Amino acid sequence: MTQISKHLSLKECTYSQTAEKLGIVNNNPNKTHIENMKLLAEKVFEPIREHFDMPIKVTSVFRSFNLNQAIKGSITSQHCSGQAMDIDMSNVKGISNKDIFNFIKDNLNFDQLIWEFGNSKEPDWVHVSYTNNVNRKQILKAKRINGKTNYEKY
């Protein structure tokens, strides 16, 4: 199994329940995407894993163009370049998505950090991205208004 980092495999980074369900078989990153995922894992994932000293559940990292289109993702999604990950600790005892969000916000460098939906106490999941350029440290909150996703400053 190819490892992206000590605690994150390429298989975890490319797995998609949606792709499986829709029969999208090619969700394969190229060399640049893999390098981006390695940097994301080094700068974001592994520090989270180390801080909380427990497995961290990623639900989405790399998305091919076809997969991103199928889930109606943004055409500029950093998932398509391997520079973003979604983390969901909803079903894990002892740690919450809010804990993950606050740790990233207070301790790590990142490009974008998004409190994805949920409510004022807990996001449904956390989106975080990291680039090899200047990271914006942009913090947003995603909300659905009339069935459409809107982003506001956190």
Buried (B, 14 or more C-beta within 10 A) or exposed (E): EEEBBEBBEBEBBBBBEEBEEEEBEEBEBEEEBBBBBBBBBBBBBBBBBEBBEEEBBBBBBBBBEEBBEBBEBEEEBBBBBBBBBBBBBBEBEEBBBBBBBEBBBEEBEBBBBBBBBBEEEBBBBBBBBBBEEEBEEBBBBBBEEEEEEEBEEE
